[in-house]
């Protein structure tokens, strides 16, 4: 097999593996609702408190997901850049 065919095959294999490795997208949590009325705030205090605490926990998970995705994308971009260099050299 020629060098160009090997490079193309290697690139296709890496692309297929990368597509399998892509994680689920990071989904931002829904912002909690806060009623305008102080009376409603007092009436539903336990529910509202739970909603805010859930949001705070979920937004931390969301931030971790974004950090992990950013790191993964940097690694992928570096690998793709290296592969593109291999492709360019194979064209010479």
C-alpha positions in Angstrom: 0.0 0.0 0.0 1.2 3.5 -0.7 2.0 6.1 2.0 -0.9 8.2 1.0 -3.3 5.2 1.3 -1.9 4.4 4.7 -2.3 8.0 5.9 -5.9 8.0 4.7 -6.7 4.7 6.3 -5.1 5.9 9.6 -7.1 9.1 9.5 -10.3 7.2 8.9 -9.6 4.9 11.8 -8.9 7.8 14.2 -12.0 9.7 13.1 -14.2 6.6 13.7 -12.6 6.1 17.1 -13.0 9.8 18.0 -16.7 9.7 17.0 -17.2 6.7 19.3 -15.4 8.5 22.2 -17.5 11.7 22.0 -19.3 12.1 25.2 -22.9 13.3 25.7 -23.2 17.0 25.4 -23.1 19.2 28.5 -26.6 20.3 29.3 -27.0 23.4 31.5 -29.4 23.0 34.4 -32.7 24.9 34.3 -32.7 28.1 36.3 -34.9 27.9 39.4 -38.1 29.9 39.5 -38.4 32.5 42.2 -41.9 34.0 42.7 -42.2 37.8 42.9 -44.5 37.7 46.0 -42.8 37.4 49.4 -45.9 35.6 50.5 -45.4 32.9 47.8 -41.7 32.7 48.8 -42.7 31.9 52.4 -45.5 29.6 51.4 -43.2 27.5 49.1 -39.9 28.1 50.9 -39.1 24.4 51.2 -39.7 23.7 47.5 -37.8 26.8 46.4 -34.9 26.0 48.7 -34.7 22.5 47.2 -34.8 23.9 43.7 -32.0 26.3 44.4 -29.8 23.7 46.1 -30.5 21.3 43.2 -29.5 24.0 40.7 -26.3 24.8 42.6 -25.3 21.1 42.6 -26.2 20.6 38.9 -24.4 23.8 37.7 -21.2 22.5 39.4 -21.6 19.2 37.4 -22.3 21.3 34.3 -19.1 23.3 34.8 -17.0 20.1 35.3 -18.6 18.7 32.1 -17.6 21.9 30.2 -14.0 21.7 31.5 -13.8 18.0 30.5 -15.2 18.7 27.0 -12.8 21.7 26.6 -9.8 19.5 27.5 -11.0 16.7 25.2 -11.5 19.1 22.3 -7.9 20.5 22.8 -6.5 16.9 22.7 -8.6 16.2 19.6 -7.5 19.4 17.9 -3.8 18.6 18.5 -4.2 15.1 17.1 -6.1 16.4 14.0 -3.4 19.0 13.4 -0.7 16.3 13.6 -2.7 14.1 11.3 -3.1 17.0 8.9 0.7 17.5 8.9 1.1 13.8 8.1 -1.4 14.1 5.3 0.4 17.2 3.9 3.8 15.4 4.0 2.3 12.4 2.3 1.2 14.7 -0.6 4.8 15.8 -1.2 
